Amino acid sequence: MPSDVLRPKSFAGLFGAAPSVALATLGIAVYQGAAALDAAGAALGALGTLGFAIVFSLTVESSILIAFIGASLAWLVVSGGLECTLKMRSVRKDGGNNGGSAVSRSRYG
């Protein structure tokens, strides 16, 4: 757990709060009926974070700033690319007709 190795402990507490925030957000989404959409967004963010971690770990020895910028771009490309891919798949699946609404409730389905 990152909070066990980081100092000061107040900074490390940030990592301990993340699961609680994610569960609270999921609870609200379930209550509002948008749990699938929220879960899909969380999965895309997780894959983007994995891309960030891989790029950062491969480039951090050269320069921390360059590693951070490159890793941030990797996160954006992975998460954004997957989001666009899923949106295009959804549009093809329903023929571009989502019942006249601006946003389809099952855009990942």
VENPE-V164594 format. One record per residue. N is the residue number from 1. RES is the residue in one small letter. OMEGA is omega in radians with two decimals (* if undefined). D_LAST is the distance of its C-alpha to the last C-alpha in Angstrom with 2 decimals. Layout:
n: (N;N)
res: (RES;RES)
omega: (OMEGA;OMEGA)
d_last: (D_LAST;D_LAST)
This chain:
n: (1;2;3;4;5;6;7;8;9;10;11;12;13;14;15;16;17;18;19;20;21;22;23;24;25;26;27;28;29;30;31;32;33;34;35;36;37;38;39;40;41;42;43;44;45;46;47;48;49;50;51;52;53;54;55;56;57;58;59;60;61;62;63;64;65;66;67;68;69;70;71;72;73;74;75;76;77;78;79;80;81;82;83;84;85;86;87;88;89;90;91;92;93;94;95;96;97;98;99;100;101;102;103;104;105;106;107;108;109)
res: (m;p;s;d;v;l;r;p;k;s;f;a;g;l;f;g;a;a;p;s;v;a;l;a;t;l;g;i;a;v;y;q;g;a;a;a;l;d;a;a;g;a;a;l;g;a;l;g;t;l;g;f;a;i;v;f;s;l;t;v;e;s;s;i;l;i;a;f;i;g;a;s;l;a;w;l;v;v;s;g;g;l;e;c;t;l;k;m;r;s;v;r;k;d;g;g;n;n;g;g;s;a;v;s;r;s;r;y;g)
omega: (-3.12;-3.10;3.12;-3.05;-3.07;3.05;-0.10;-3.07;3.12;3.07;-3.12;3.11;3.08;-3.12;3.12;-3.11;-3.04;3.12;3.12;3.12;3.12;3.12;3.12;3.12;3.11;3.09;3.10;-3.14;3.10;3.14;-3.12;3.11;-3.11;-3.06;-3.12;3.13;3.12;3.12;3.11;3.10;3.10;3.12;3.11;3.10;3.12;3.11;3.06;3.10;3.07;3.07;3.08;-3.09;-3.13;-3.12;-3.12;-3.11;3.14;-3.03;-3.01;-3.11;3.13;-3.14;-3.13;-3.13;3.12;3.11;-3.14;3.13;3.12;3.14;3.10;3.07;3.10;3.10;-3.12;-3.12;-3.11;-3.10;3.13;3.11;3.10;3.10;3.13;3.12;-3.14;3.09;3.13;3.12;3.13;3.14;3.11;-3.08;-3.13;3.06;-3.13;-3.13;3.13;3.06;3.09;3.13;-3.10;-3.11;3.10;-3.12;-3.11;-3.03;3.10;-3.03;*)
d_last: (34.11;34.80;36.58;39.21;40.43;40.20;43.06;43.52;41.75;40.57;38.42;37.18;36.09;33.27;31.53;32.08;30.43;27.06;25.63;26.86;25.26;21.85;22.25;23.45;20.55;18.07;20.34;20.28;16.50;16.48;19.30;17.64;14.37;12.27;12.31;8.72;9.16;12.62;11.99;9.86;12.81;15.27;14.15;14.48;17.78;18.95;18.57;20.35;23.00;23.54;24.18;26.53;28.40;28.91;30.23;32.34;33.91;34.83;36.41;37.90;41.30;41.98;41.24;39.29;38.58;37.38;35.28;33.63;33.00;31.66;29.42;28.08;27.34;25.60;23.36;22.61;21.98;19.72;17.58;17.70;17.14;13.97;12.72;13.85;12.42;8.79;9.72;11.46;8.87;6.73;10.27;11.29;8.68;9.87;13.27;13.61;14.01;12.19;15.02;17.42;16.04;16.32;13.03;9.82;9.01;5.22;5.67;3.79;0.00)
